[in-house]
Amino acid sequence: MTRRDVIERAREEGRLVAAVFPIRYPRELLRAFGIEPIEVWGPPRVRGSEGASHLQPYICSVIHNGLSFLLEGGLDDVDLILVPHCCDSLQGLGSLLKDFVNPRQEVLTFYIPRGDYKASKDFLVKELVILYERLRSITGKEPSAQEIMSSIIEEEMADRLSLELYRNRKRIGLSSREFVEILRKREYLPPKLFAEEVEKRLDVASGDVKGVEVIISGILPEPMDLLDEIDDAGGVVVSDDMSCLRRRLLKPGKSEDPFERIAERLLSAPYDPVLGCFFAERISFLERLIEETGAKGVVFYNVKFCEGEDFYYPEVSRWLKSRGIDFVKIEADITPPLPKQVSQRLRAFIEILGERCG
C-alpha cells in the first residue's frame, strides 16, 4: 500500500489528511481526531528550484525538496500541514510557511524540547494541549481521554513490532532495501496495517542474511540506491541509527493521563543529535547497536548541511577509532541518482571491511 492508497482510503472513510514534516510528532493525537498523518521526508524525486527561491542554498535538501514539493502542488490534496520544530531548518520552514508562503492548508507547528528533564515533560504536555485545542477548533471533534489512550496503545504496538523486526533481522532473509522499506512504511501506514506488514515478515524465516554487517547512521537513506550499493558490494545493513528509522522507536508510556503518556513516549526516543543529547548518550546508543548486531563497520550517511549530524561526528568518530571499529562518512543530497563518487566510496569501504573480517 502506497501513500496515495492511504490518502484515498482516508478520504473514503471521511477522515482528514495531514502532511507532516520530520522528525517527531504525536501520531496518536492526530489519529484520535480522525486525521491521517502522511510524512514528508523530502521527497527525493522533486526539482528543488521552487524551494530555492525561498531558502538559502545551505539549507538541507530535505527542506528544499519538501518546500518545492508543496509549491509544485504535491500537497494539494492534504488538509493540514504540521511542521515539528526538530532543528533550526525545520523551525525556519514552519515560520516561512506561516508568514510568507501561506498555503491554503492550515499550518501547525509543534515544539520538541531538547533533553529529557522534568521541565521537558511539563513543556511537552503543554504543547500537546495546545495542539489538541487547535485540532479541536479545526475538526469540531473533541476526542475523550479514552479515545486518545486507545490510539496511543495502537502506536505502542506498532513500535513494539518494529523493534521485534530489528531483533529478528538476521533470520529474515531480506535485502537491505527490502528491510528498510518495510520499516519506512511507518511513515504513512496506520498502525494496524503496519502491524500486518511486519507480522507477515516475522512469520516467515527465509534464511540468515549474508554479507559484511554494517550499520547506517544519519537522517534518512535517500536515495535508496545506496542500500543496493552496500548489498552489491558484499555488505548487509543489519541495523541503523537514522532519524527516520531506529531513532524514532519510542518506549511504551506509563501514565494514565493521555497527554503525559504521549510526552513520556516522545521523550523516550533514542538519543538523537537534533534533540541536543550529550555526547556520552549518543555514543552509548551507538555502542549498544554495535554490540547487539555484531556490526563490523558504520556508514555515516549525512544529508549535506545537516549541522546536527556534523556537530557530533568528530566525537563519535574518535570513539569508533578508539574501539577499532571501521567507519566511513559520506555526504550527499537526497535527490537521485546516487553520485558516482558516493557509490565508489561505499563499495571500497565494504570491500575493505570484507577483507579484514575474512
C-alpha positions as a printed NumPy array, in Angstrom:
array([[  0.   ,   0.   ,   0.   ],
       [  1.393,   3.385,  -1.048],
       [  0.971,   6.858,   0.404],
       [ -1.577,   7.542,  -2.323],
       [ -3.554,   4.448,  -1.343],
       [ -3.625,   5.544,   2.297],
       [ -4.803,   9.034,   1.349],
       [ -7.584,   7.673,  -0.854],
       [ -8.666,   5.26 ,   1.87 ],
       [ -8.782,   8.116,   4.398],
       [-10.925,  10.137,   2.017],
       [-13.343,   7.234,   1.544],
       [-13.665,   6.93 ,   5.317],
       [-14.279,  10.642,   5.745],
       [-11.015,  11.418,   7.522],
       [ -8.725,  14.403,   7.077],
       [ -5.126,  14.037,   5.88 ],
       [ -2.155,  15.879,   7.365],
       [  1.223,  16.259,   5.663],
       [  3.827,  16.003,   8.435],
       [  7.443,  17.087,   8.121],
       [ 10.259,  15.351,  10.096],
       [ 11.082,  14.175,  12.708],
       [  8.963,  13.584,  15.823],
       [  5.331,  14.412,  16.421],
       [  2.3  ,  12.92 ,  18.259],
       [  0.893,  10.487,  15.701],
       [ -1.574,   9.203,  18.283],
       [ -3.125,  12.617,  18.888],
       [ -3.703,  13.23 ,  15.176],
       [ -5.278,   9.82 ,  14.717],
       [ -7.539,  10.323,  17.746],
       [ -9.029,  13.26 ,  15.814],
       [ -9.549,  11.087,  12.732],
       [ -6.613,  12.697,  10.931],
       [ -4.295,  10.503,   8.856],
       [ -0.648,  11.67 ,   9.103],
       [  1.415,  11.249,   5.932],
       [  5.073,  12.103,   6.456],
       [  7.051,  14.246,   4.008],
       [ 10.753,  13.28 ,   4.049],
       [ 11.985,  15.296,   1.116],
       [ 10.643,  13.757,  -1.048],
       [ 13.665,  12.756,  -3.14 ],
       [ 12.26 ,  12.869,  -6.682],
       [ 11.471,  16.581,  -6.796],
       [ 13.087,  19.531,  -8.524],
       [ 14.475,  21.842,  -5.865],
       [ 14.127,  25.023,  -7.921],
       [ 10.817,  26.147,  -6.404],
       [ 12.111,  25.863,  -2.858],
       [ 15.381,  27.54 ,  -3.802],
       [ 13.554,  30.815,  -4.395],
       [ 12.646,  30.923,  -0.692],
       [ 15.571,  29.199,   1.026],
       [ 19.288,  29.76 ,   1.429],
       [ 21.491,  27.349,  -0.559],
       [ 22.99 ,  25.935,   2.65 ],
       [ 19.637,  24.568,   3.873],
       [ 19.5  ,  20.767,   3.558],
       [ 17.77 ,  19.086,   0.633],
       [ 15.113,  17.56 ,   2.918],
       [ 13.733,  21.065,   3.475],
       [ 14.419,  22.285,  -0.079],
       [ 12.637,  19.311,  -1.629],
       [  9.787,  19.377,   0.875],
       [  9.027,  23.034,   0.182],
       [  9.414,  22.505,  -3.571],
       [  7.003,  19.573,  -3.405],
       [  4.433,  21.787,  -1.696],
       [  4.915,  24.689,  -4.143],
       [  4.647,  22.343,  -7.129],
       [  1.257,  21.121,  -5.91 ],
       [  2.366,  17.844,  -4.352],
       [  0.442,  18.56 ,  -1.153],
       [ -2.695,  19.956,  -2.785],
       [ -4.796,  17.007,  -1.626],
       [ -3.966,  17.262,   2.091],
       [ -5.993,  19.229,   4.619],
       [ -3.34 ,  20.207,   7.169],
       [  0.418,  20.718,   7.33 ],
       [  2.317,  20.009,  10.554],
       [  5.924,  21.159,  10.971],
       [  7.631,  19.889,  14.153],
       [ 10.464,  22.153,  15.293],
       [ 13.141,  19.464,  15.467],
       [ 16.001,  21.546,  14.05 ],
       [ 16.736,  25.126,  13.003],
       [ 15.888,  24.405,   9.357],
       [ 12.5  ,  22.928,  10.24 ],
       [ 11.753,  25.815,  12.562],
       [ 12.588,  28.194,   9.724],
       [ 10.337,  26.234,   7.374],
       [  7.433,  26.496,   9.803],
       [  7.846,  30.263,  10.033],
       [  8.246,  30.573,   6.272],
       [  5.032,  28.667,   5.593],
       [  3.   ,  30.614,   8.138],
       [  4.346,  34.102,   7.409],
       [  5.247,  34.168,   3.703],
       [  4.143,  31.175,   1.615],
       [  0.675,  30.917,   3.176],
       [ -0.552,  27.652,   1.602],
       [ -4.3  ,  27.111,   1.544],
       [ -3.968,  24.479,   4.287],
       [ -3.759,  25.318,   7.963],
       [ -0.105,  25.181,   9.051],
       [  0.521,  23.856,  12.563],
       [  3.807,  23.77 ,  14.433],
       [  4.904,  21.585,  17.317],
       [  7.886,  22.301,  19.547],
       [ 10.085,  19.454,  20.785],
       [ 12.121,  20.132,  23.967],
       [ 15.851,  19.465,  23.92 ],
       [ 16.711,  16.841,  26.536],
       [ 14.659,  14.707,  28.915],
       [ 14.256,  16.765,  32.086],
       [ 11.33 ,  17.436,  34.426],
       [ 10.764,  20.772,  32.694],
       [ 10.832,  18.993,  29.31 ],
       [  7.856,  16.829,  30.158],
       [  5.871,  19.74 ,  31.573],
       [  6.634,  21.802,  28.475],
       [  5.722,  18.965,  26.125],
       [  2.403,  18.316,  27.87 ],
       [  1.507,  21.996,  27.381],
       [  2.471,  21.753,  23.704],
       [  0.23 ,  18.715,  23.314],
       [ -2.693,  20.506,  24.954],
       [ -2.18 ,  23.494,  22.622],
       [ -2.148,  21.16 ,  19.603],
       [ -5.257,  19.395,  20.912],
       [ -7.099,  22.714,  21.11 ],
       [ -6.016,  23.674,  17.59 ],
       [ -7.188,  20.35 ,  16.204],
       [-10.46 ,  20.616,  18.109],
       [-11.064,  24.028,  16.564],
       [-10.256,  22.753,  13.055],
       [-12.189,  19.474,  13.137],
       [-15.02 ,  20.257,  15.546],
       [-14.201,  16.989,  17.296],
       [-13.29 ,  16.509,  20.935],
       [-11.82 ,  13.025,  21.461],
       [-12.039,  11.748,  25.012],
       [ -9.107,  10.656,  27.15 ],
       [-10.159,   7.057,  26.482],
       [-10.15 ,   7.591,  22.705],
       [ -6.696,   9.176,  22.808],
       [ -5.416,   6.357,  25.016],
       [ -6.764,   3.792,  22.564],
       [ -4.807,   5.499,  19.794],
       [ -1.692,   5.533,  21.995],
       [ -1.938,   1.774,  22.59 ],
       [ -2.046,   1.149,  18.831],
       [  1.064,   3.261,  18.263],
       [  2.891,   1.489,  21.083],
       [  2.027,  -1.818,  19.443],
       [  3.465,  -0.635,  16.119],
       [  6.707,   0.49 ,  17.802],
       [  6.974,  -2.824,  19.608],
       [  6.64 ,  -4.734,  16.341],
       [  9.258,  -2.518,  14.682],
       [ 11.677,  -3.407,  17.463],
       [ 10.824,  -7.074,  17.007],
       [ 11.671,  -6.79 ,  13.327],
       [ 15.079,  -5.341,  14.227],
       [ 15.712,  -8.138,  16.714],
       [ 14.929, -10.756,  14.084],
       [ 16.815,  -9.018,  11.289],
       [ 19.416, -11.72 ,  10.776],
       [ 16.944, -14.576,  10.366],
       [ 14.763, -12.646,   7.93 ],
       [ 16.491, -13.005,   4.601],
       [ 15.648,  -9.624,   3.139],
       [ 17.915,  -7.328,   1.204],
       [ 18.937,  -4.109,   2.921],
       [ 16.492,  -2.151,   0.758],
       [ 13.591,  -4.518,   1.482],
       [ 14.269,  -4.392,   5.214],
       [ 14.387,  -0.586,   5.31 ],
       [ 11.361,  -0.233,   3.021],
       [  9.218,  -2.226,   5.462],
       [ 10.3  ,  -0.087,   8.405],
       [  9.751,   3.145,   6.48 ],
       [  6.122,   2.223,   5.874],
       [  5.661,   3.521,   9.405],
       [  5.873,   6.973,   7.79 ],
       [  2.382,   6.631,   6.342],
       [  0.632,   3.36 ,   7.206],
       [ -1.929,   3.316,  10.019],
       [ -0.589,   1.209,  12.915],
       [ -2.843,  -1.784,  12.292],
       [ -1.88 ,  -2.032,   8.622],
       [  1.777,  -1.571,   9.517],
       [  1.459,  -4.369,  12.086],
       [  0.074,  -6.699,   9.411],
       [  3.068,  -5.966,   7.161],
       [  5.565,  -6.68 ,   9.933],
       [  3.831,  -9.775,  11.252],
       [  3.869, -11.314,   7.765],
       [  7.657, -10.936,   7.713],
       [  8.127, -12.207,  11.257],
       [  6.1  , -15.332,  10.479],
       [  8.444, -16.321,   7.661],
       [ 12.064, -17.083,   8.476],
       [ 13.583, -17.069,   4.997],
       [ 17.19 , -17.696,   5.959],
       [ 20.079, -15.845,   7.516],
       [ 21.24 , -12.692,   5.781],
       [ 24.641, -12.898,   4.135],
       [ 27.318, -10.236,   3.926],
       [ 29.529,  -7.977,   5.983],
       [ 27.33 ,  -6.485,   8.691],
       [ 27.152,  -2.691,   8.779],
       [ 25.074,  -0.026,  10.49 ],
       [ 23.976,   3.105,   8.657],
       [ 23.741,   6.36 ,  10.596],
       [ 22.229,   9.699,   9.641],
       [ 18.901,  11.344,   8.869],
       [ 17.427,   9.188,   6.108],
       [ 18.739,   6.726,   3.493],
       [ 17.914,   8.62 ,   0.305],
       [ 18.361,   7.919,  -2.477],
       [ 17.607,   4.32 ,  -1.511],
       [ 20.05 ,   3.108,  -4.168],
       [ 22.747,   3.411,  -1.523],
       [ 21.302,   0.283,   0.14 ],
       [ 21.6  ,  -1.631,  -3.128],
       [ 25.211,  -0.484,  -3.446],
       [ 26.016,  -1.834,   0.015],
       [ 24.491,  -5.224,  -0.802],
       [ 26.079,  -5.414,  -4.24 ],
       [ 29.494,  -4.797,  -2.677],
       [ 29.01 ,  -7.755,  -0.311],
       [ 27.609,  -5.927,   2.709],
       [ 24.285,  -6.008,   4.531],
       [ 22.575,  -3.422,   6.72 ],
       [ 21.785,  -5.183,   9.999],
       [ 20.521,  -2.11 ,  11.849],
       [ 20.53 ,   1.647,  11.627],
       [ 20.999,   4.82 ,  13.587],
       [ 18.787,   7.044,  11.464],
       [ 16.27 ,   9.722,  12.364],
       [ 13.583,   8.275,  10.095],
       [ 14.071,   4.75 ,  11.478],
       [ 15.624,   3.39 ,  14.683],
       [ 15.931,   6.751,  16.44 ],
       [ 12.147,   7.093,  16.337],
       [ 11.343,   3.856,  18.125],
       [  9.546,   5.007,  21.261],
       [  9.049,   3.135,  24.526],
       [  5.584,   2.5  ,  25.986],
       [  4.419,   5.203,  28.35 ],
       [  3.257,   4.595,  31.911],
       [  0.928,   7.441,  32.786],
       [ -2.844,   7.019,  32.645],
       [ -3.149,  10.639,  31.54 ],
       [ -3.053,  10.617,  27.707],
       [ -1.087,  13.852,  27.34 ],
       [  1.526,  12.767,  29.861],
       [  1.673,   9.337,  28.21 ],
       [  2.404,  10.84 ,  24.784],
       [  5.008,  13.149,  26.332],
       [  6.691,  10.175,  28.03 ],
       [  6.833,   8.37 ,  24.724],
       [  8.265,  11.27 ,  22.745],
       [ 10.934,  11.832,  25.39 ],
       [ 11.824,   8.126,  25.455],
       [ 13.241,   8.195,  21.926],
       [ 16.837,   7.037,  21.471],
       [ 19.356,   9.809,  21.747],
       [ 19.386,  11.984,  18.665],
       [ 21.771,  14.808,  17.689],
       [ 18.922,  17.02 ,  16.52 ],
       [ 17.494,  16.915,  20.057],
       [ 20.714,  18.027,  21.676],
       [ 21.702,  14.856,  23.528],
       [ 25.015,  14.579,  25.351],
       [ 27.958,  13.022,  23.514],
       [ 28.16 ,  10.18 ,  26.044],
       [ 24.485,   9.33 ,  25.495],
       [ 24.884,   9.387,  21.744],
       [ 27.911,   7.089,  21.904],
       [ 26.207,   4.739,  24.345],
       [ 23.291,   4.264,  21.943],
       [ 25.595,   3.51 ,  19.023],
       [ 27.641,   1.143,  21.164],
       [ 24.532,  -0.855,  22.046],
       [ 23.608,  -1.19 ,  18.378],
       [ 27.072,  -2.49 ,  17.501],
       [ 27.073,  -4.995,  20.365],
       [ 23.543,  -6.222,  19.594],
       [ 24.181,  -6.763,  15.885],
       [ 27.873,  -7.63 ,  15.736],
       [ 28.285,  -4.938,  13.1  ],
       [ 31.793,  -4.652,  11.636],
       [ 31.5  ,  -1.042,  10.486],
       [ 29.4  ,   2.114,  10.422],
       [ 28.373,   4.145,   7.383],
       [ 27.682,   7.761,   8.306],
       [ 25.401,   8.861,   5.505],
       [ 24.716,  12.543,   6.062],
       [ 22.45 ,  14.894,   4.197],
       [ 24.537,  17.898,   3.157],
       [ 24.368,  20.867,   5.538],
       [ 22.822,  18.894,   8.414],
       [ 24.525,  20.727,  11.282],
       [ 23.131,  18.438,  13.979],
       [ 24.787,  15.382,  12.481],
       [ 28.042,  17.178,  11.675],
       [ 28.36 ,  18.568,  15.191],
       [ 28.502,  15.094,  16.741],
       [ 30.628,  13.394,  14.115],
       [ 34.137,  14.348,  15.405],
       [ 33.475,  12.984,  18.9  ],
       [ 31.711,   9.846,  17.665],
       [ 34.456,   9.133,  15.109],
       [ 37.14 ,   9.445,  17.811],
       [ 35.272,   6.913,  19.916],
       [ 34.979,   4.491,  16.989],
       [ 38.709,   4.805,  16.309],
       [ 39.465,   4.053,  19.966],
       [ 37.387,   0.877,  19.685],
       [ 38.949,  -0.208,  16.411],
       [ 35.628,  -0.012,  14.56 ],
       [ 35.83 ,   0.96 ,  10.89 ],
       [ 33.629,   3.728,   9.567],
       [ 33.169,   5.989,   6.59 ],
       [ 31.479,   9.39 ,   6.303],
       [ 29.59 ,  10.273,   3.141],
       [ 27.582,  13.392,   2.359],
       [ 25.012,  13.636,  -0.393],
       [ 21.761,  15.302,  -1.383],
       [ 18.689,  13.109,  -1.24 ],
       [ 17.839,  13.638,  -4.93 ],
       [ 18.671,  10.672,  -7.202],
       [ 20.77 ,   9.411,  -8.77 ],
       [ 23.322,   8.371,  -6.203],
       [ 26.536,  10.213,  -7.141],
       [ 29.201,   8.029,  -8.728],
       [ 31.815,   9.007,  -6.136],
       [ 29.433,   8.013,  -3.328],
       [ 28.892,   4.632,  -4.937],
       [ 32.631,   4.082,  -5.287],
       [ 33.364,   5.051,  -1.677],
       [ 30.646,   2.748,  -0.363],
       [ 31.913,  -0.165,  -2.415],
       [ 35.521,   0.421,  -1.408],
       [ 34.56 ,   0.582,   2.277],
       [ 32.548,  -2.651,   2.166],
       [ 35.253,  -4.482,   0.232],
       [ 37.96 ,  -3.42 ,   2.724],
       [ 35.72 ,  -4.498,   5.619],
       [ 35.198,  -7.863,   3.936],
       [ 38.923,  -8.4  ,   3.577],
       [ 39.6  ,  -7.525,   7.213],
       [ 36.801,  -9.715,   8.502],
       [ 37.541, -12.582,   6.165]])
